[in-house]
Amino acid sequence: MKPSLPSPTSSSVLRKARFSPYLFTLLAFIVFVAVLYGEDFRCIGELGSESERRPIEKRREKLPFAVGEIEGGRCDVFNGMWVRDKSNRPLYQESECPYIQPQLTCLEHGRPEKEYQFWKWQPHDCSLPKFNATLMLESLRGKRMMFVGDSLNRGQYVSMVCLLHSLIPEDAKSMETFDSLTVFTAKEYNATIEFYWAPFLLESNSDNAVIHRVSDRIVRKGSINKHGKYWKGVDILVFNTYLWWMTGLNMKILRGSFDDEVKDIVEVTTEDAYRMAMKSMLKWVGKNMDPKKTRVFFTSMSPTHAKSIDWGGEAGGNCFNETTMIEDPTYWGSDCRKSVMEVIGEVFSKSKVAVTFLNITQLSLYRKDAHTSIYKKQWSPLTPEQLANPVSYADCVHWCLPGLQDTWNELLFTKLFYP
């Protein structure tokens, strides 16, 4: 058996190479070229390393449902003014939309004028695209759109249905309610537009969609999945929550379950409680919504007009008998807590979750004329004292339809298709 030969060492190779005239000539040529063109080689090397270090500019990805950009370029569509447009407003007639709840049908309940219907929102630096019901329905084909929140979000939901339903044959549409969920179905499009009642987004003792007038409100911490399981599979999601947090007191937060015999309840400031809800919402969206296929919106606080002294009116008055809007562009009512807006800004700015903010607060603050006031269905008979003082029962929270909330949907339409 022959012993295996040892592999040649590097020294033996160099020793052989030193005596090879061919290798000597090759090495000499390489050294000559390196000296002559060394600067060029160094520059090429640096260029490569520099390109590796330089951040690659990402092309702005097209958002789901987007079809283009707003005419006139990018602008703040929430910064503008109201202009009268009687030739194109309202976008539908109250009597032609059977889906409006009797709490919002102001003309049917005796409002003597309808000037509130003839205003459109005009941004300062661009124009809103015209609401295109056909585009909206075609984009919803085979999909689900859902509004989640309180009665103000339900008003926006009904407005959206009213903006679309006239294009759908009578036998090809329906609206049904299942506890907290209301579903409008456009059968030919295999599409649904839905509303889910969750005034705090989290589980609370106000979750009954019909009987929810609870003075001692309690919200359960970390409970968004209680409602969130009904939101899964939605393609366009529109959240709101604000009014129900405004108790004027600290908020009661339940740690544990509503089924616990002894409940662990702590009190925190409204801002801290609201911050908890915003973080829960964003966490849920991040886990359950695909930003490449779906869109999520959050509508800011809807203002009330409960104190006419705020806009220079008489003490003790409110939105009752108000038929003109507030013209001061800097107006901010005492009912809108800026501290809550700051919480929204703080939480959203720290999050990487894709949520589009619909800032309807300032433009709605001008519209003291657009509330339902006394022109709505009253669920309980009015007392002689109330009838003698309409200010005492005027609803300065909700909005007549058609009206202001159609503009909210025009802004939603703009941000959905022309982001």
C-alpha positions as CSV (number, residue, x, y, z in Angstrom):
1,M,0.0,0.0,0.0
2,K,1.4,3.3,-1.1
3,P,1.4,6.0,1.5
4,S,-0.7,9.0,0.6
5,L,1.3,11.9,-0.7
6,P,1.4,15.0,1.4
7,S,-0.3,18.0,-0.2
8,P,2.1,20.7,-1.4
9,T,2.4,23.6,1.0
10,S,2.1,27.2,0.0
11,S,5.8,27.7,0.5
12,S,6.6,24.9,-2.0
13,V,4.3,26.5,-4.5
14,L,5.9,29.9,-4.0
15,R,9.3,28.3,-4.3
16,K,8.4,26.7,-7.6
17,A,6.7,29.9,-8.8
18,R,9.9,32.0,-8.0
19,F,11.8,30.0,-10.6
20,S,9.1,30.0,-13.3
21,P,9.9,32.7,-16.0
22,Y,6.2,32.7,-17.1
23,L,4.8,33.4,-13.6
24,F,7.5,36.1,-13.0
25,T,6.4,37.9,-16.2
26,L,2.7,37.6,-15.3
27,L,3.3,39.0,-11.8
28,A,5.3,41.9,-13.1
29,F,2.6,42.8,-15.6
30,I,-0.1,42.8,-12.8
31,V,2.0,45.1,-10.6
32,F,2.6,47.5,-13.5
33,V,-1.2,47.7,-14.3
34,A,-2.1,48.1,-10.6
35,V,0.3,51.1,-10.3
36,L,-0.8,52.7,-13.6
37,Y,-4.6,52.3,-13.0
38,G,-4.7,52.0,-9.2
39,E,-6.6,55.2,-8.7
40,D,-9.3,54.0,-11.1
41,F,-9.7,50.7,-9.3
42,R,-9.9,52.5,-6.0
43,C,-12.7,54.8,-7.4
44,I,-14.7,51.9,-8.7
45,G,-14.4,50.1,-5.4
46,E,-15.6,53.3,-3.6
47,L,-18.5,53.8,-6.0
48,G,-19.7,50.2,-5.2
49,S,-19.4,50.7,-1.5
50,E,-21.1,54.1,-1.7
51,S,-24.0,52.7,-3.6
52,E,-24.4,50.0,-1.0
53,R,-24.4,52.6,1.7
54,R,-26.9,55.0,0.0
55,P,-30.5,54.3,0.9
56,I,-32.6,53.1,-1.9
57,E,-35.5,55.5,-2.6
58,K,-38.7,53.5,-2.4
59,R,-41.4,54.3,-5.0
60,R,-44.6,55.3,-3.3
61,E,-46.8,52.2,-3.3
62,K,-50.3,52.5,-4.7
63,L,-52.8,52.2,-1.9
64,P,-55.7,49.7,-2.3
65,F,-58.7,51.2,-4.1
66,A,-56.7,54.3,-5.3
67,V,-57.4,55.3,-8.9
68,G,-55.3,58.5,-9.1
69,E,-54.4,61.8,-7.4
70,I,-56.7,64.7,-6.6
71,E,-57.0,67.4,-9.3
72,G,-54.7,70.3,-8.5
73,G,-52.1,68.2,-6.7
74,R,-51.8,67.2,-3.1
75,C,-53.5,69.5,-0.6
76,D,-55.1,69.5,2.8
77,V,-58.7,68.7,1.9
78,F,-59.8,69.3,5.5
79,N,-58.7,73.0,5.4
80,G,-61.2,75.1,3.5
81,M,-64.6,76.9,3.7
82,W,-68.3,76.3,3.1
83,V,-69.7,77.6,-0.2
84,R,-73.4,77.7,-1.2
85,D,-74.2,75.4,-4.1
86,K,-78.0,75.2,-4.5
87,S,-77.6,73.8,-8.1
88,N,-75.9,70.6,-7.0
89,R,-77.0,70.1,-3.4
90,P,-78.3,68.1,-1.7
91,L,-76.8,65.0,-3.2
92,Y,-80.2,63.1,-2.7
93,Q,-83.6,63.9,-1.3
94,E,-84.7,63.0,2.2
95,S,-87.9,61.6,0.9
96,E,-86.1,59.4,-1.6
97,C,-83.9,57.5,0.9
98,P,-86.0,55.1,3.0
99,Y,-83.0,54.0,5.1
100,I,-82.7,57.3,7.1
101,Q,-83.8,56.7,10.7
102,P,-86.6,59.0,12.0
103,Q,-84.1,60.6,14.3
104,L,-82.4,62.2,11.3
105,T,-85.3,63.1,9.0
106,C,-85.6,66.8,9.9
107,L,-88.0,67.9,7.1
108,E,-90.4,65.1,7.8
109,H,-90.5,66.2,11.4
110,G,-91.3,69.9,10.7
111,R,-88.1,71.8,10.0
112,P,-89.5,74.8,8.1
113,E,-86.4,75.5,6.0
114,K,-83.7,73.5,4.3
115,E,-80.8,76.0,3.8
116,Y,-78.6,73.5,5.7
117,Q,-78.7,71.2,2.7
118,F,-77.2,73.7,0.1
119,W,-73.6,73.9,1.3
120,K,-70.6,72.1,-0.1
121,W,-67.1,72.0,1.3
122,Q,-64.4,73.7,-0.7
123,P,-60.7,73.1,0.2
124,H,-58.5,76.2,-0.1
125,D,-55.9,74.7,-2.4
126,C,-57.9,72.1,-4.5
127,S,-61.3,70.9,-5.3
128,L,-62.9,67.7,-4.0
129,P,-63.6,65.1,-6.8
130,K,-67.3,64.6,-7.4
131,F,-68.8,61.7,-5.5
132,N,-69.1,58.9,-8.0
133,A,-71.6,56.3,-6.9
134,T,-70.8,53.9,-9.8
135,L,-67.1,53.9,-9.0
136,M,-67.9,53.2,-5.3
137,L,-70.2,50.3,-6.1
138,E,-67.9,48.8,-8.6
139,S,-65.0,49.0,-6.2
140,L,-67.1,47.3,-3.6
141,R,-68.0,44.4,-5.9
142,G,-67.5,41.2,-3.9
143,K,-66.3,43.2,-0.9
144,R,-67.4,44.4,2.6
145,M,-67.4,48.0,3.9
146,M,-68.1,48.5,7.6
147,F,-68.6,51.5,9.9
148,V,-67.8,50.8,13.5
149,G,-68.6,53.1,16.4
150,D,-71.5,55.1,17.8
151,S,-74.7,56.7,16.5
152,L,-72.7,59.4,14.7
153,N,-70.9,56.8,12.7
154,R,-74.2,55.2,12.1
155,G,-75.4,58.5,10.6
156,Q,-72.4,58.5,8.3
157,Y,-73.1,54.9,7.4
158,V,-76.8,55.8,6.5
159,S,-75.5,58.7,4.4
160,M,-73.3,56.3,2.4
161,V,-76.2,54.0,1.8
162,C,-78.3,57.0,0.6
163,L,-75.6,58.1,-1.7
164,L,-75.5,54.7,-3.4
165,H,-78.9,53.0,-3.2
166,S,-80.6,54.8,-6.1
167,L,-78.3,52.9,-8.6
168,I,-79.5,49.6,-7.3
169,P,-82.8,48.0,-8.4
170,E,-85.4,47.8,-5.7
171,D,-85.4,44.0,-5.7
172,A,-81.6,43.8,-5.6
173,K,-81.0,45.5,-2.3
174,S,-81.9,44.9,1.3
175,M,-81.1,46.1,4.8
176,E,-81.2,43.9,7.9
177,T,-80.2,44.3,11.5
178,F,-78.8,41.5,13.7
179,D,-78.3,42.8,17.2
180,S,-75.2,45.2,17.0
181,L,-74.8,44.7,13.2
182,T,-76.8,46.3,10.4
183,V,-76.1,45.1,6.9
184,F,-77.1,46.8,3.6
185,T,-76.7,44.3,0.7
186,A,-76.3,45.2,-2.9
187,K,-77.0,41.8,-4.4
188,E,-75.9,42.3,-8.0
189,Y,-72.5,43.5,-6.7
190,N,-72.2,40.8,-4.0
191,A,-71.3,43.7,-1.7
192,T,-72.3,44.8,1.7
193,I,-72.1,48.1,3.6
194,E,-72.4,47.5,7.3
195,F,-72.6,49.3,10.6
196,Y,-71.5,47.7,13.9
197,W,-72.5,49.3,17.2
198,A,-69.4,49.7,19.5
199,P,-69.4,53.2,21.0
200,F,-66.1,52.6,22.9
201,L,-64.7,50.1,20.3
202,L,-63.8,48.1,23.5
203,E,-66.3,46.0,25.4
204,S,-68.5,48.1,27.7
205,N,-71.7,48.1,29.6
206,S,-73.2,50.3,26.8
207,D,-72.9,47.6,24.0
208,N,-76.6,46.9,23.6
209,A,-77.5,48.5,20.3
210,V,-81.0,49.5,21.5
211,I,-80.8,49.9,25.3
212,H,-77.5,51.6,26.0
213,R,-78.4,54.8,28.0
214,V,-76.1,54.0,31.0
215,S,-75.0,56.9,33.2
216,D,-72.3,54.8,35.0
217,R,-70.2,53.8,32.0
218,I,-67.6,51.1,32.4
219,V,-65.1,50.0,29.7
220,R,-63.2,46.7,29.9
221,K,-59.5,46.9,29.3
222,G,-57.9,44.8,26.5
223,S,-61.3,43.6,25.2
224,I,-61.3,44.8,21.6
225,N,-61.5,41.2,20.3
226,K,-65.0,40.9,21.8
227,H,-66.2,43.1,19.0
228,G,-63.3,42.7,16.6
229,K,-64.2,39.2,15.7
230,Y,-67.1,40.6,13.7
231,W,-64.9,43.0,11.8
232,K,-62.6,40.4,10.4
233,G,-62.8,40.0,6.6
234,V,-63.8,43.6,6.0
235,D,-62.2,45.4,3.1
236,I,-62.9,49.0,4.1
237,L,-63.2,49.8,7.8
238,V,-64.3,53.2,9.2
239,F,-63.9,53.7,12.9
240,N,-65.1,56.5,15.2
241,T,-65.3,56.9,19.0
242,Y,-65.4,60.1,21.0
243,L,-68.8,61.2,22.4
244,W,-69.3,58.3,24.8
245,W,-66.0,59.1,26.5
246,M,-67.2,62.6,27.4
247,T,-68.8,62.0,30.7
248,G,-67.3,65.0,32.4
249,L,-65.8,62.6,35.0
250,N,-63.0,60.1,35.1
251,M,-63.6,56.9,33.2
252,K,-64.1,53.6,35.0
253,I,-62.0,50.8,33.5
254,L,-62.7,47.1,34.3
255,R,-59.7,44.9,34.8
256,G,-61.1,41.4,34.4
257,S,-64.5,40.3,33.2
258,F,-68.0,41.7,33.5
259,D,-68.9,38.1,34.7
260,D,-66.6,38.4,37.7
261,E,-68.5,38.3,41.0
262,V,-66.2,40.9,42.4
263,K,-65.2,43.4,39.8
264,D,-61.8,45.1,39.7
265,I,-62.5,48.6,38.6
266,V,-60.1,51.5,38.5
267,E,-60.7,55.2,37.5
268,V,-58.5,57.0,35.1
269,T,-58.6,60.3,33.3
270,T,-60.6,60.5,30.0
271,E,-57.4,61.0,28.1
272,D,-55.7,57.9,29.5
273,A,-58.8,55.8,28.9
274,Y,-59.0,57.1,25.3
275,R,-55.3,56.5,24.8
276,M,-55.9,52.9,25.8
277,A,-58.7,52.5,23.3
278,M,-56.6,54.0,20.4
279,K,-53.7,51.7,21.1
280,S,-56.0,48.7,21.2
281,M,-57.6,49.7,17.9
282,L,-54.2,50.2,16.2
283,K,-52.9,46.9,17.6
284,W,-56.0,45.1,16.3
285,V,-55.7,46.7,12.8
286,G,-52.0,45.8,12.6
287,K,-52.9,42.1,13.3
288,N,-56.0,41.7,11.3
289,M,-56.0,44.1,8.3
290,D,-53.7,43.6,5.3
291,P,-52.5,47.0,4.2
292,K,-51.9,45.7,0.6
293,K,-55.6,44.8,0.2
294,T,-57.6,46.8,2.7
295,R,-58.1,50.3,3.9
296,V,-58.8,51.6,7.4
297,F,-60.1,55.1,8.3
298,F,-60.6,56.8,11.6
299,T,-63.1,59.7,11.8
300,S,-62.2,62.5,14.3
301,M,-64.6,63.9,16.9
302,S,-68.0,65.2,15.8
303,P,-68.7,68.5,17.6
304,T,-71.8,69.4,19.5
305,H,-73.3,72.9,19.7
306,A,-74.8,72.9,23.2
307,K,-73.7,76.4,24.3
308,S,-74.6,79.4,22.1
309,I,-72.4,81.6,24.2
310,D,-69.4,79.9,22.5
311,W,-70.2,81.6,19.2
312,G,-71.4,84.9,20.7
313,G,-75.0,84.0,21.2
314,E,-77.1,84.4,24.3
315,A,-76.4,82.5,27.4
316,G,-78.7,79.5,27.9
317,G,-79.1,78.9,24.2
318,N,-77.9,76.1,21.9
319,C,-78.4,74.9,18.3
320,F,-82.2,75.4,18.5
321,N,-83.4,77.9,15.8
322,E,-79.9,78.2,14.3
323,T,-80.1,78.5,10.6
324,T,-76.7,80.0,9.7
325,M,-73.2,78.7,10.2
326,I,-70.3,80.1,12.2
327,E,-68.1,82.2,10.0
328,D,-65.1,82.6,12.3
329,P,-62.4,80.3,10.7
330,T,-60.7,79.9,14.0
331,Y,-63.8,78.9,16.0
332,W,-63.3,76.1,18.4
333,G,-66.2,75.2,20.8
334,S,-65.9,74.4,24.4
335,D,-67.4,70.9,23.8
336,C,-64.4,69.7,21.7
337,R,-61.6,68.6,24.0
338,K,-58.3,69.4,22.3
339,S,-56.6,67.1,24.8
340,V,-58.4,64.2,23.2
341,M,-57.3,65.3,19.7
342,E,-53.7,65.5,21.1
343,V,-54.0,61.9,22.3
344,I,-55.0,60.9,18.8
345,G,-52.1,62.7,17.3
346,E,-49.7,61.3,19.8
347,V,-50.7,57.6,19.4
348,F,-51.1,57.8,15.6
349,S,-47.7,59.5,15.1
350,K,-45.9,56.7,17.0
351,S,-47.7,53.9,15.1
352,K,-46.6,52.3,11.8
353,V,-50.1,50.9,11.2
354,A,-51.8,52.2,8.0
355,V,-54.8,54.2,9.1
356,T,-56.2,57.2,7.3
357,F,-57.3,60.0,9.5
358,L,-60.5,61.8,8.5
359,N,-60.3,65.2,10.3
360,I,-63.9,66.3,10.1
361,T,-63.9,68.3,13.4
362,Q,-63.0,71.8,12.3
363,L,-65.2,71.9,9.2
364,S,-68.1,70.5,11.3
365,L,-67.6,73.0,14.1
366,Y,-68.9,75.8,11.7
367,R,-72.2,73.9,11.2
368,K,-74.4,74.9,14.2
369,D,-77.2,75.1,11.6
370,A,-77.0,71.4,10.6
371,H,-78.2,69.5,13.7
372,T,-81.5,67.8,14.1
373,S,-82.4,70.1,17.0
374,I,-86.1,69.5,17.7
375,Y,-87.0,68.2,14.3
376,K,-86.8,64.4,14.9
377,K,-88.7,61.5,16.3
378,Q,-89.0,61.8,20.1
379,W,-88.9,58.4,21.8
380,S,-90.7,59.7,24.8
381,P,-93.7,62.1,25.0
382,L,-92.6,65.6,25.7
383,T,-93.7,67.3,28.9
384,P,-95.5,70.6,29.0
385,E,-92.3,72.2,30.4
386,Q,-90.2,70.8,27.5
387,L,-92.7,72.0,24.9
388,A,-92.6,75.5,26.5
389,N,-88.8,75.5,26.2
390,P,-87.6,73.8,23.0
391,V,-83.9,74.5,23.9
392,S,-84.3,71.9,26.7
393,Y,-84.8,69.0,24.3
394,A,-83.0,70.2,21.2
395,D,-80.6,67.5,19.9
396,C,-77.4,69.4,19.2
397,V,-75.4,66.1,18.7
398,H,-76.8,64.4,15.6
399,W,-77.1,65.8,12.1
400,C,-80.0,66.1,9.6
401,L,-79.8,63.9,6.5
402,P,-79.2,64.9,3.8
403,G,-76.6,67.3,5.2
404,L,-73.2,67.6,6.8
405,Q,-72.5,63.9,7.0
406,D,-72.7,63.6,3.2
407,T,-69.6,65.8,3.1
408,W,-67.9,63.5,5.5
409,N,-68.5,60.7,2.9
410,E,-67.2,62.9,0.1
411,L,-64.0,63.3,2.1
412,L,-63.9,59.5,2.7
413,F,-64.4,59.0,-1.0
414,T,-61.6,61.4,-1.8
415,K,-59.2,59.7,0.6
416,L,-60.1,56.2,-0.6
417,F,-59.7,56.8,-4.3
418,Y,-57.5,59.9,-4.6
419,P,-55.1,59.5,-1.6
